[in-house]
Amino acid sequence: MLPELCIGLAILGITAYAVLGSADFGAGFWDLTAGGAKRGGPVRGMVQHSMSPVWEANHVWLIFVLVILWTCFPVAFASVFSTLSIPLFLAALGIIFRGAAFVMRGQAATMKEARGLGALFALASVLIPFCLGAAIGGVASGRVPVGNAAGDMWSSWLNPTSVLIGVIGVLTGAHLAAVFLAGDSVRAEQPALVRAFRARALGSGVVTGLVALGGLAVLHSDARSLYDGLTSGGGLAMVLISGAGGVATLALVWLERYGAARVTAAVAVAAIVVGWALAQNPYLLPDQLTLEKGAADDAVLGAVLISMAVGALILGPSLWWLYRLTLSGRLDQSYEPLDQRFRP
């Protein structure tokens, strides 16, 4: 029971990061594709406006997941982080530079500085979800054996399944961000940006759905165990829920019901994360290491669960209050296009 509770906490953290962290990365995707300084200024201004109150809190979940995994499942953690050290190192490097660039861009003295920092922020926002998705693909497709760097350092994450999941990670983040930014644009009373992000949300949602459906053929040929898990039992149920959530999100965005669309978009992403967990159950590392064999001693697991329960009493209300204040607009600063302060 204790291993199941601990892995449940890890899945909860991965789900929260897949929704909130991905939306942050997706905002960087739209920053990257916004256009030149003048044309892209309004979009980049809304990205800055929306992310500023919450971007640091959104990434707390990554630390939460890492602590759970290295404490409760040390053998799996060591195997994953040694074999997949390259994509995980690139993702960590991207997180550092992305955060620094986002903060410093708001204080840039010239347009040249702002564009340079913005490019770093935007490119890292694409690199990070791709690398994290590629790492997940390596695990899910059974390319991470037990042991210190026991798997191939390159083919473990440069393979069809990893590339597929990396691309879906980038596209999913872009879709989430467009849905969230459309709602934030309504609150900021920017109708032109509402229309712009509405179009982006609809387009990215359709593309993401098509790539996910086409990806089943990739999984069938490259990761048959994962494919079988996602097309039967609980895995299939989660895939269907994810698909229904995606369709509902498109319908709600079309009807301009952005508050409800946030919820259905989050459900779609959460369902596919849970589906992945069910598809490879009972393995931590598919066909290599089961949950029971990979778990730490009961004393360690119990101590972790107690400490997490105590921490939740502090962190849970704090995060709830932060997001409530943000969604109600009480933390909003005045909106301005990012290039406005550099205009003559």
C-alpha positions as CSV (number, residue, x, y, z in Angstrom):
1,M,0.0,0.0,0.0
2,L,2.8,2.5,0.9
3,P,4.5,2.2,-2.5
4,E,1.2,2.8,-4.3
5,L,0.5,5.9,-2.2
6,C,3.9,7.3,-2.9
7,I,3.8,6.7,-6.6
8,G,0.3,8.2,-6.5
9,L,1.8,11.4,-5.1
10,A,4.5,11.4,-7.8
11,I,1.8,11.0,-10.5
12,L,-0.2,13.9,-8.9
13,G,3.0,16.1,-9.1
14,I,3.7,15.1,-12.7
15,T,0.1,15.9,-13.6
16,A,0.2,19.3,-12.0
17,Y,3.5,20.1,-13.7
18,A,2.1,18.8,-17.0
19,V,-0.7,21.3,-16.8
20,L,0.8,24.3,-15.1
21,G,4.4,24.0,-16.2
22,S,3.4,23.1,-19.7
23,A,1.2,26.2,-20.0
24,D,4.2,28.3,-19.0
25,F,6.3,26.6,-21.7
26,G,3.5,27.0,-24.2
27,A,3.4,30.8,-23.5
28,G,7.1,30.8,-24.6
29,F,6.1,29.0,-27.8
30,W,3.7,31.8,-28.7
31,D,6.4,34.3,-27.7
32,L,8.7,32.7,-30.2
33,T,6.2,32.7,-33.0
34,A,4.7,36.2,-32.3
35,G,6.7,37.9,-35.1
36,G,8.9,41.0,-35.1
37,A,9.3,43.5,-32.3
38,K,6.3,45.7,-33.3
39,R,4.0,43.0,-34.6
40,G,4.7,40.6,-31.7
41,G,4.7,43.3,-29.0
42,P,1.1,42.8,-28.0
43,V,1.3,39.0,-27.8
44,R,4.6,39.2,-25.8
45,G,3.1,41.8,-23.5
46,M,0.2,39.5,-22.7
47,V,2.6,36.6,-22.0
48,Q,4.6,38.8,-19.6
49,H,1.3,40.0,-18.1
50,S,-0.1,36.5,-17.5
51,M,3.0,34.7,-16.4
52,S,4.5,37.2,-13.9
53,P,2.4,36.4,-10.8
54,V,2.5,32.6,-11.1
55,W,5.4,31.3,-13.2
56,E,7.7,30.4,-10.2
57,A,4.9,28.7,-8.3
58,N,4.0,26.6,-11.4
59,H,7.4,24.9,-11.3
60,V,7.3,23.9,-7.6
61,W,5.8,20.7,-8.8
62,L,9.0,19.6,-10.5
63,I,10.9,19.8,-7.2
64,F,8.1,17.9,-5.5
65,V,8.3,15.0,-8.1
66,L,12.1,14.8,-7.9
67,V,12.0,14.5,-4.1
68,I,9.4,11.8,-4.2
69,L,11.2,9.8,-6.8
70,W,14.7,9.9,-5.4
71,T,13.6,9.2,-1.9
72,C,10.9,6.6,-2.4
73,F,12.2,4.8,-5.6
74,P,16.0,5.3,-5.6
75,V,16.9,2.5,-8.0
76,A,14.5,3.7,-10.7
77,F,15.6,7.3,-10.1
78,A,19.3,6.5,-10.5
79,S,18.7,4.4,-13.6
80,V,16.6,7.1,-15.3
81,F,18.8,10.0,-14.4
82,S,22.0,8.3,-15.5
83,T,20.8,6.7,-18.8
84,L,18.8,9.9,-19.7
85,S,21.3,12.4,-18.3
86,I,21.6,14.2,-21.6
87,P,18.0,15.3,-22.2
88,L,17.5,15.9,-18.5
89,F,20.6,18.0,-18.3
90,L,19.5,20.0,-21.3
91,A,16.1,20.5,-19.7
92,A,17.6,21.7,-16.4
93,L,19.9,24.1,-18.3
94,G,16.9,25.4,-20.2
95,I,14.9,25.9,-17.0
96,I,17.8,28.0,-15.5
97,F,18.3,30.2,-18.6
98,R,14.6,30.5,-19.3
99,G,13.8,31.8,-15.9
100,A,16.7,34.3,-15.9
101,A,15.8,35.5,-19.3
102,F,12.1,36.0,-18.4
103,V,12.9,38.1,-15.4
104,M,15.6,40.2,-17.0
105,R,13.7,40.9,-20.2
106,G,11.2,43.0,-18.2
107,Q,14.2,45.1,-17.0
108,A,16.0,45.4,-20.4
109,A,17.3,48.9,-21.2
110,T,17.1,48.6,-24.9
111,M,15.0,46.8,-27.5
112,K,18.1,44.9,-28.6
113,E,18.6,43.5,-25.1
114,A,14.9,42.7,-24.8
115,R,14.9,40.8,-28.1
116,G,18.0,38.8,-27.1
117,L,16.6,37.8,-23.8
118,G,13.2,37.1,-25.3
119,A,14.8,34.8,-27.9
120,L,16.6,32.9,-25.1
121,F,13.3,32.6,-23.1
122,A,11.3,31.5,-26.1
123,L,13.8,28.9,-27.4
124,A,14.3,27.4,-24.0
125,S,10.5,27.2,-23.7
126,V,10.5,24.8,-26.6
127,L,13.6,22.9,-25.7
128,I,12.5,22.0,-22.1
129,P,9.2,20.3,-22.9
130,F,10.7,18.4,-25.8
131,C,13.6,17.1,-23.7
132,L,11.3,16.2,-20.8
133,G,8.9,14.4,-23.2
134,A,11.8,12.6,-24.8
135,A,12.9,11.4,-21.4
136,I,9.4,10.1,-20.6
137,G,9.4,8.4,-24.0
138,G,12.6,6.6,-23.1
139,V,11.1,5.3,-19.9
140,A,7.7,4.4,-21.3
141,S,9.2,2.5,-24.3
142,G,11.4,0.4,-22.1
143,R,14.7,1.8,-23.1
144,V,16.0,2.4,-19.5
145,P,17.4,-0.7,-17.9
146,V,18.2,-1.1,-14.3
147,G,21.6,0.1,-13.4
148,N,23.9,3.1,-13.5
149,A,24.0,4.4,-17.1
150,A,23.1,0.9,-18.2
151,G,21.1,2.1,-21.3
152,D,22.4,3.8,-24.4
153,M,23.0,7.5,-23.8
154,W,21.6,8.5,-27.2
155,S,19.1,6.0,-28.5
156,S,17.3,6.0,-25.1
157,W,15.8,9.4,-26.0
158,L,16.4,9.8,-29.7
159,N,13.9,7.2,-30.9
160,P,10.5,7.4,-32.5
161,T,8.5,7.2,-29.2
162,S,10.6,9.8,-27.5
163,V,10.4,12.2,-30.4
164,L,6.7,11.7,-30.6
165,I,6.1,12.4,-26.9
166,G,8.6,15.4,-27.0
167,V,6.6,16.9,-29.9
168,I,3.3,16.3,-28.2
169,G,4.7,17.9,-25.0
170,V,5.5,21.1,-27.0
171,L,2.1,21.1,-28.8
172,T,0.2,20.4,-25.6
173,G,1.9,23.3,-23.8
174,A,1.1,25.6,-26.7
175,H,-2.5,24.6,-26.7
176,L,-2.9,25.0,-22.9
177,A,-1.2,28.4,-23.0
178,A,-3.4,29.7,-25.8
179,V,-6.6,28.7,-23.9
180,F,-5.3,30.3,-20.7
181,L,-4.0,33.5,-22.5
182,A,-7.3,33.9,-24.3
183,G,-9.1,34.0,-20.9
184,D,-6.5,36.4,-19.5
185,S,-6.9,38.7,-22.5
186,V,-10.6,38.9,-21.7
187,R,-9.8,40.0,-18.2
188,A,-7.3,42.5,-19.5
189,E,-10.0,43.9,-21.9
190,Q,-7.9,43.3,-25.0
191,P,-10.4,42.0,-27.6
192,A,-7.8,41.8,-30.4
193,L,-5.7,39.5,-28.3
194,V,-8.7,37.5,-27.3
195,R,-9.3,36.8,-31.0
196,A,-5.7,36.1,-31.7
197,F,-5.3,33.5,-28.8
198,R,-8.7,32.0,-29.6
199,A,-7.5,31.2,-33.1
200,R,-4.3,29.8,-31.7
201,A,-6.1,27.7,-29.2
202,L,-8.4,26.2,-31.9
203,G,-5.5,25.6,-34.3
204,S,-3.1,24.1,-31.8
205,G,-5.9,21.9,-30.4
206,V,-6.6,20.3,-33.8
207,V,-2.9,19.8,-34.6
208,T,-2.2,18.3,-31.2
209,G,-5.2,15.9,-31.5
210,L,-4.1,14.8,-35.0
211,V,-0.5,14.2,-33.9
212,A,-1.7,12.2,-30.9
213,L,-3.9,10.0,-33.1
214,G,-1.2,9.5,-35.7
215,G,1.3,8.7,-32.8
216,L,-0.6,5.5,-32.1
217,A,0.9,4.0,-35.2
218,V,4.4,5.0,-33.9
219,L,3.7,3.4,-30.5
220,H,2.3,0.2,-32.2
221,S,5.6,-0.3,-34.0
222,D,8.1,1.1,-31.5
223,A,6.6,0.6,-28.1
224,R,4.1,-2.2,-28.3
225,S,3.8,-2.7,-24.6
226,L,2.9,0.9,-24.1
227,Y,0.5,0.8,-27.1
228,D,-1.3,-2.3,-25.6
229,G,-1.6,-0.6,-22.2
230,L,-3.2,2.5,-23.8
231,T,-5.6,0.6,-25.9
232,S,-7.1,-1.6,-23.2
233,G,-8.4,-1.4,-19.6
234,G,-7.8,1.7,-17.5
235,G,-5.3,3.1,-20.0
236,L,-7.9,3.1,-22.8
237,A,-10.5,4.7,-20.4
238,M,-8.0,7.5,-19.7
239,V,-7.3,8.0,-23.4
240,L,-11.0,8.3,-24.1
241,I,-11.4,10.8,-21.3
242,S,-8.5,12.8,-22.6
243,G,-10.0,12.8,-26.1
244,A,-13.4,13.9,-24.8
245,G,-11.7,16.7,-22.8
246,G,-9.9,17.9,-25.9
247,V,-13.1,18.0,-28.0
248,A,-14.9,19.8,-25.1
249,T,-12.1,22.3,-24.9
250,L,-12.4,23.1,-28.6
251,A,-16.1,23.5,-28.4
252,L,-15.8,25.8,-25.3
253,V,-13.1,27.9,-26.9
254,W,-15.3,28.2,-30.0
255,L,-18.2,29.4,-27.8
256,E,-15.7,31.7,-26.0
257,R,-16.3,30.0,-22.6
258,Y,-12.6,30.3,-21.6
259,G,-13.1,29.7,-17.8
260,A,-14.7,26.3,-18.5
261,A,-12.2,25.6,-21.3
262,R,-9.3,25.9,-18.7
263,V,-10.8,23.0,-16.8
264,T,-11.5,20.7,-19.7
265,A,-8.0,21.3,-21.1
266,A,-6.5,20.5,-17.8
267,V,-8.6,17.3,-17.6
268,A,-7.4,16.2,-21.1
269,V,-3.8,16.5,-20.1
270,A,-4.3,15.0,-16.6
271,A,-6.1,11.9,-18.1
272,I,-3.2,11.1,-20.5
273,V,-0.7,11.3,-17.7
274,V,-2.8,8.9,-15.6
275,G,-3.2,6.7,-18.7
276,W,0.5,6.4,-19.1
277,A,0.8,5.3,-15.4
278,L,-1.9,2.7,-15.8
279,A,-0.4,1.5,-19.2
280,Q,2.9,0.5,-17.6
281,N,1.5,-0.7,-14.3
282,P,2.9,-2.5,-12.3
283,Y,6.3,-1.4,-13.6
284,L,8.4,1.6,-12.7
285,L,10.7,0.7,-15.6
286,P,8.7,-1.4,-18.1
287,D,9.7,-5.1,-18.1
288,Q,12.7,-4.2,-15.8
289,L,11.6,-3.1,-12.4
290,T,8.3,-3.4,-10.6
291,L,6.8,-0.9,-8.2
292,E,7.2,-3.3,-5.2
293,K,10.8,-4.2,-6.0
294,G,11.8,-0.6,-6.7
295,A,10.4,1.0,-3.6
296,A,12.4,2.0,-0.6
297,D,11.9,0.5,2.9
298,D,8.5,1.0,4.5
299,A,10.0,3.3,7.2
300,V,11.3,5.6,4.5
301,L,8.0,5.6,2.6
302,G,6.0,6.3,5.8
303,A,8.3,9.2,6.7
304,V,7.9,10.7,3.3
305,L,4.1,10.4,3.4
306,I,3.9,12.1,6.8
307,S,6.3,14.9,5.8
308,M,4.3,15.5,2.6
309,A,1.0,15.6,4.6
310,V,2.5,18.2,6.9
311,G,3.9,20.2,3.9
312,A,0.5,20.1,2.1
313,L,-1.1,21.8,5.1
314,I,1.2,24.8,4.3
315,L,1.7,24.7,0.6
316,G,-1.9,23.7,-0.5
317,P,-3.7,26.7,0.9
318,S,-0.9,29.0,-0.3
319,L,-1.1,27.8,-3.8
320,W,-4.9,27.9,-3.8
321,W,-4.9,31.5,-2.6
322,L,-2.3,32.5,-5.1
323,Y,-4.3,31.1,-8.1
324,R,-7.5,32.5,-6.7
325,L,-6.0,36.0,-6.5
326,T,-4.5,35.6,-10.0
327,L,-7.7,34.3,-11.7
328,S,-9.8,37.1,-10.0
329,G,-7.4,39.7,-11.4
330,R,-6.3,41.0,-8.1
331,L,-2.6,40.4,-8.9
332,D,-2.8,41.9,-12.4
333,Q,-0.6,44.7,-13.4
334,S,-1.6,47.1,-16.1
335,Y,-1.2,45.5,-19.6
336,E,1.1,47.0,-22.2
337,P,2.7,45.6,-25.4
338,L,6.2,44.6,-24.7
339,D,7.7,47.0,-27.2
340,Q,5.8,50.0,-26.0
341,R,8.4,51.4,-23.6
342,F,11.0,51.3,-26.3
343,R,8.9,53.4,-28.8
344,P,10.1,56.9,-29.5
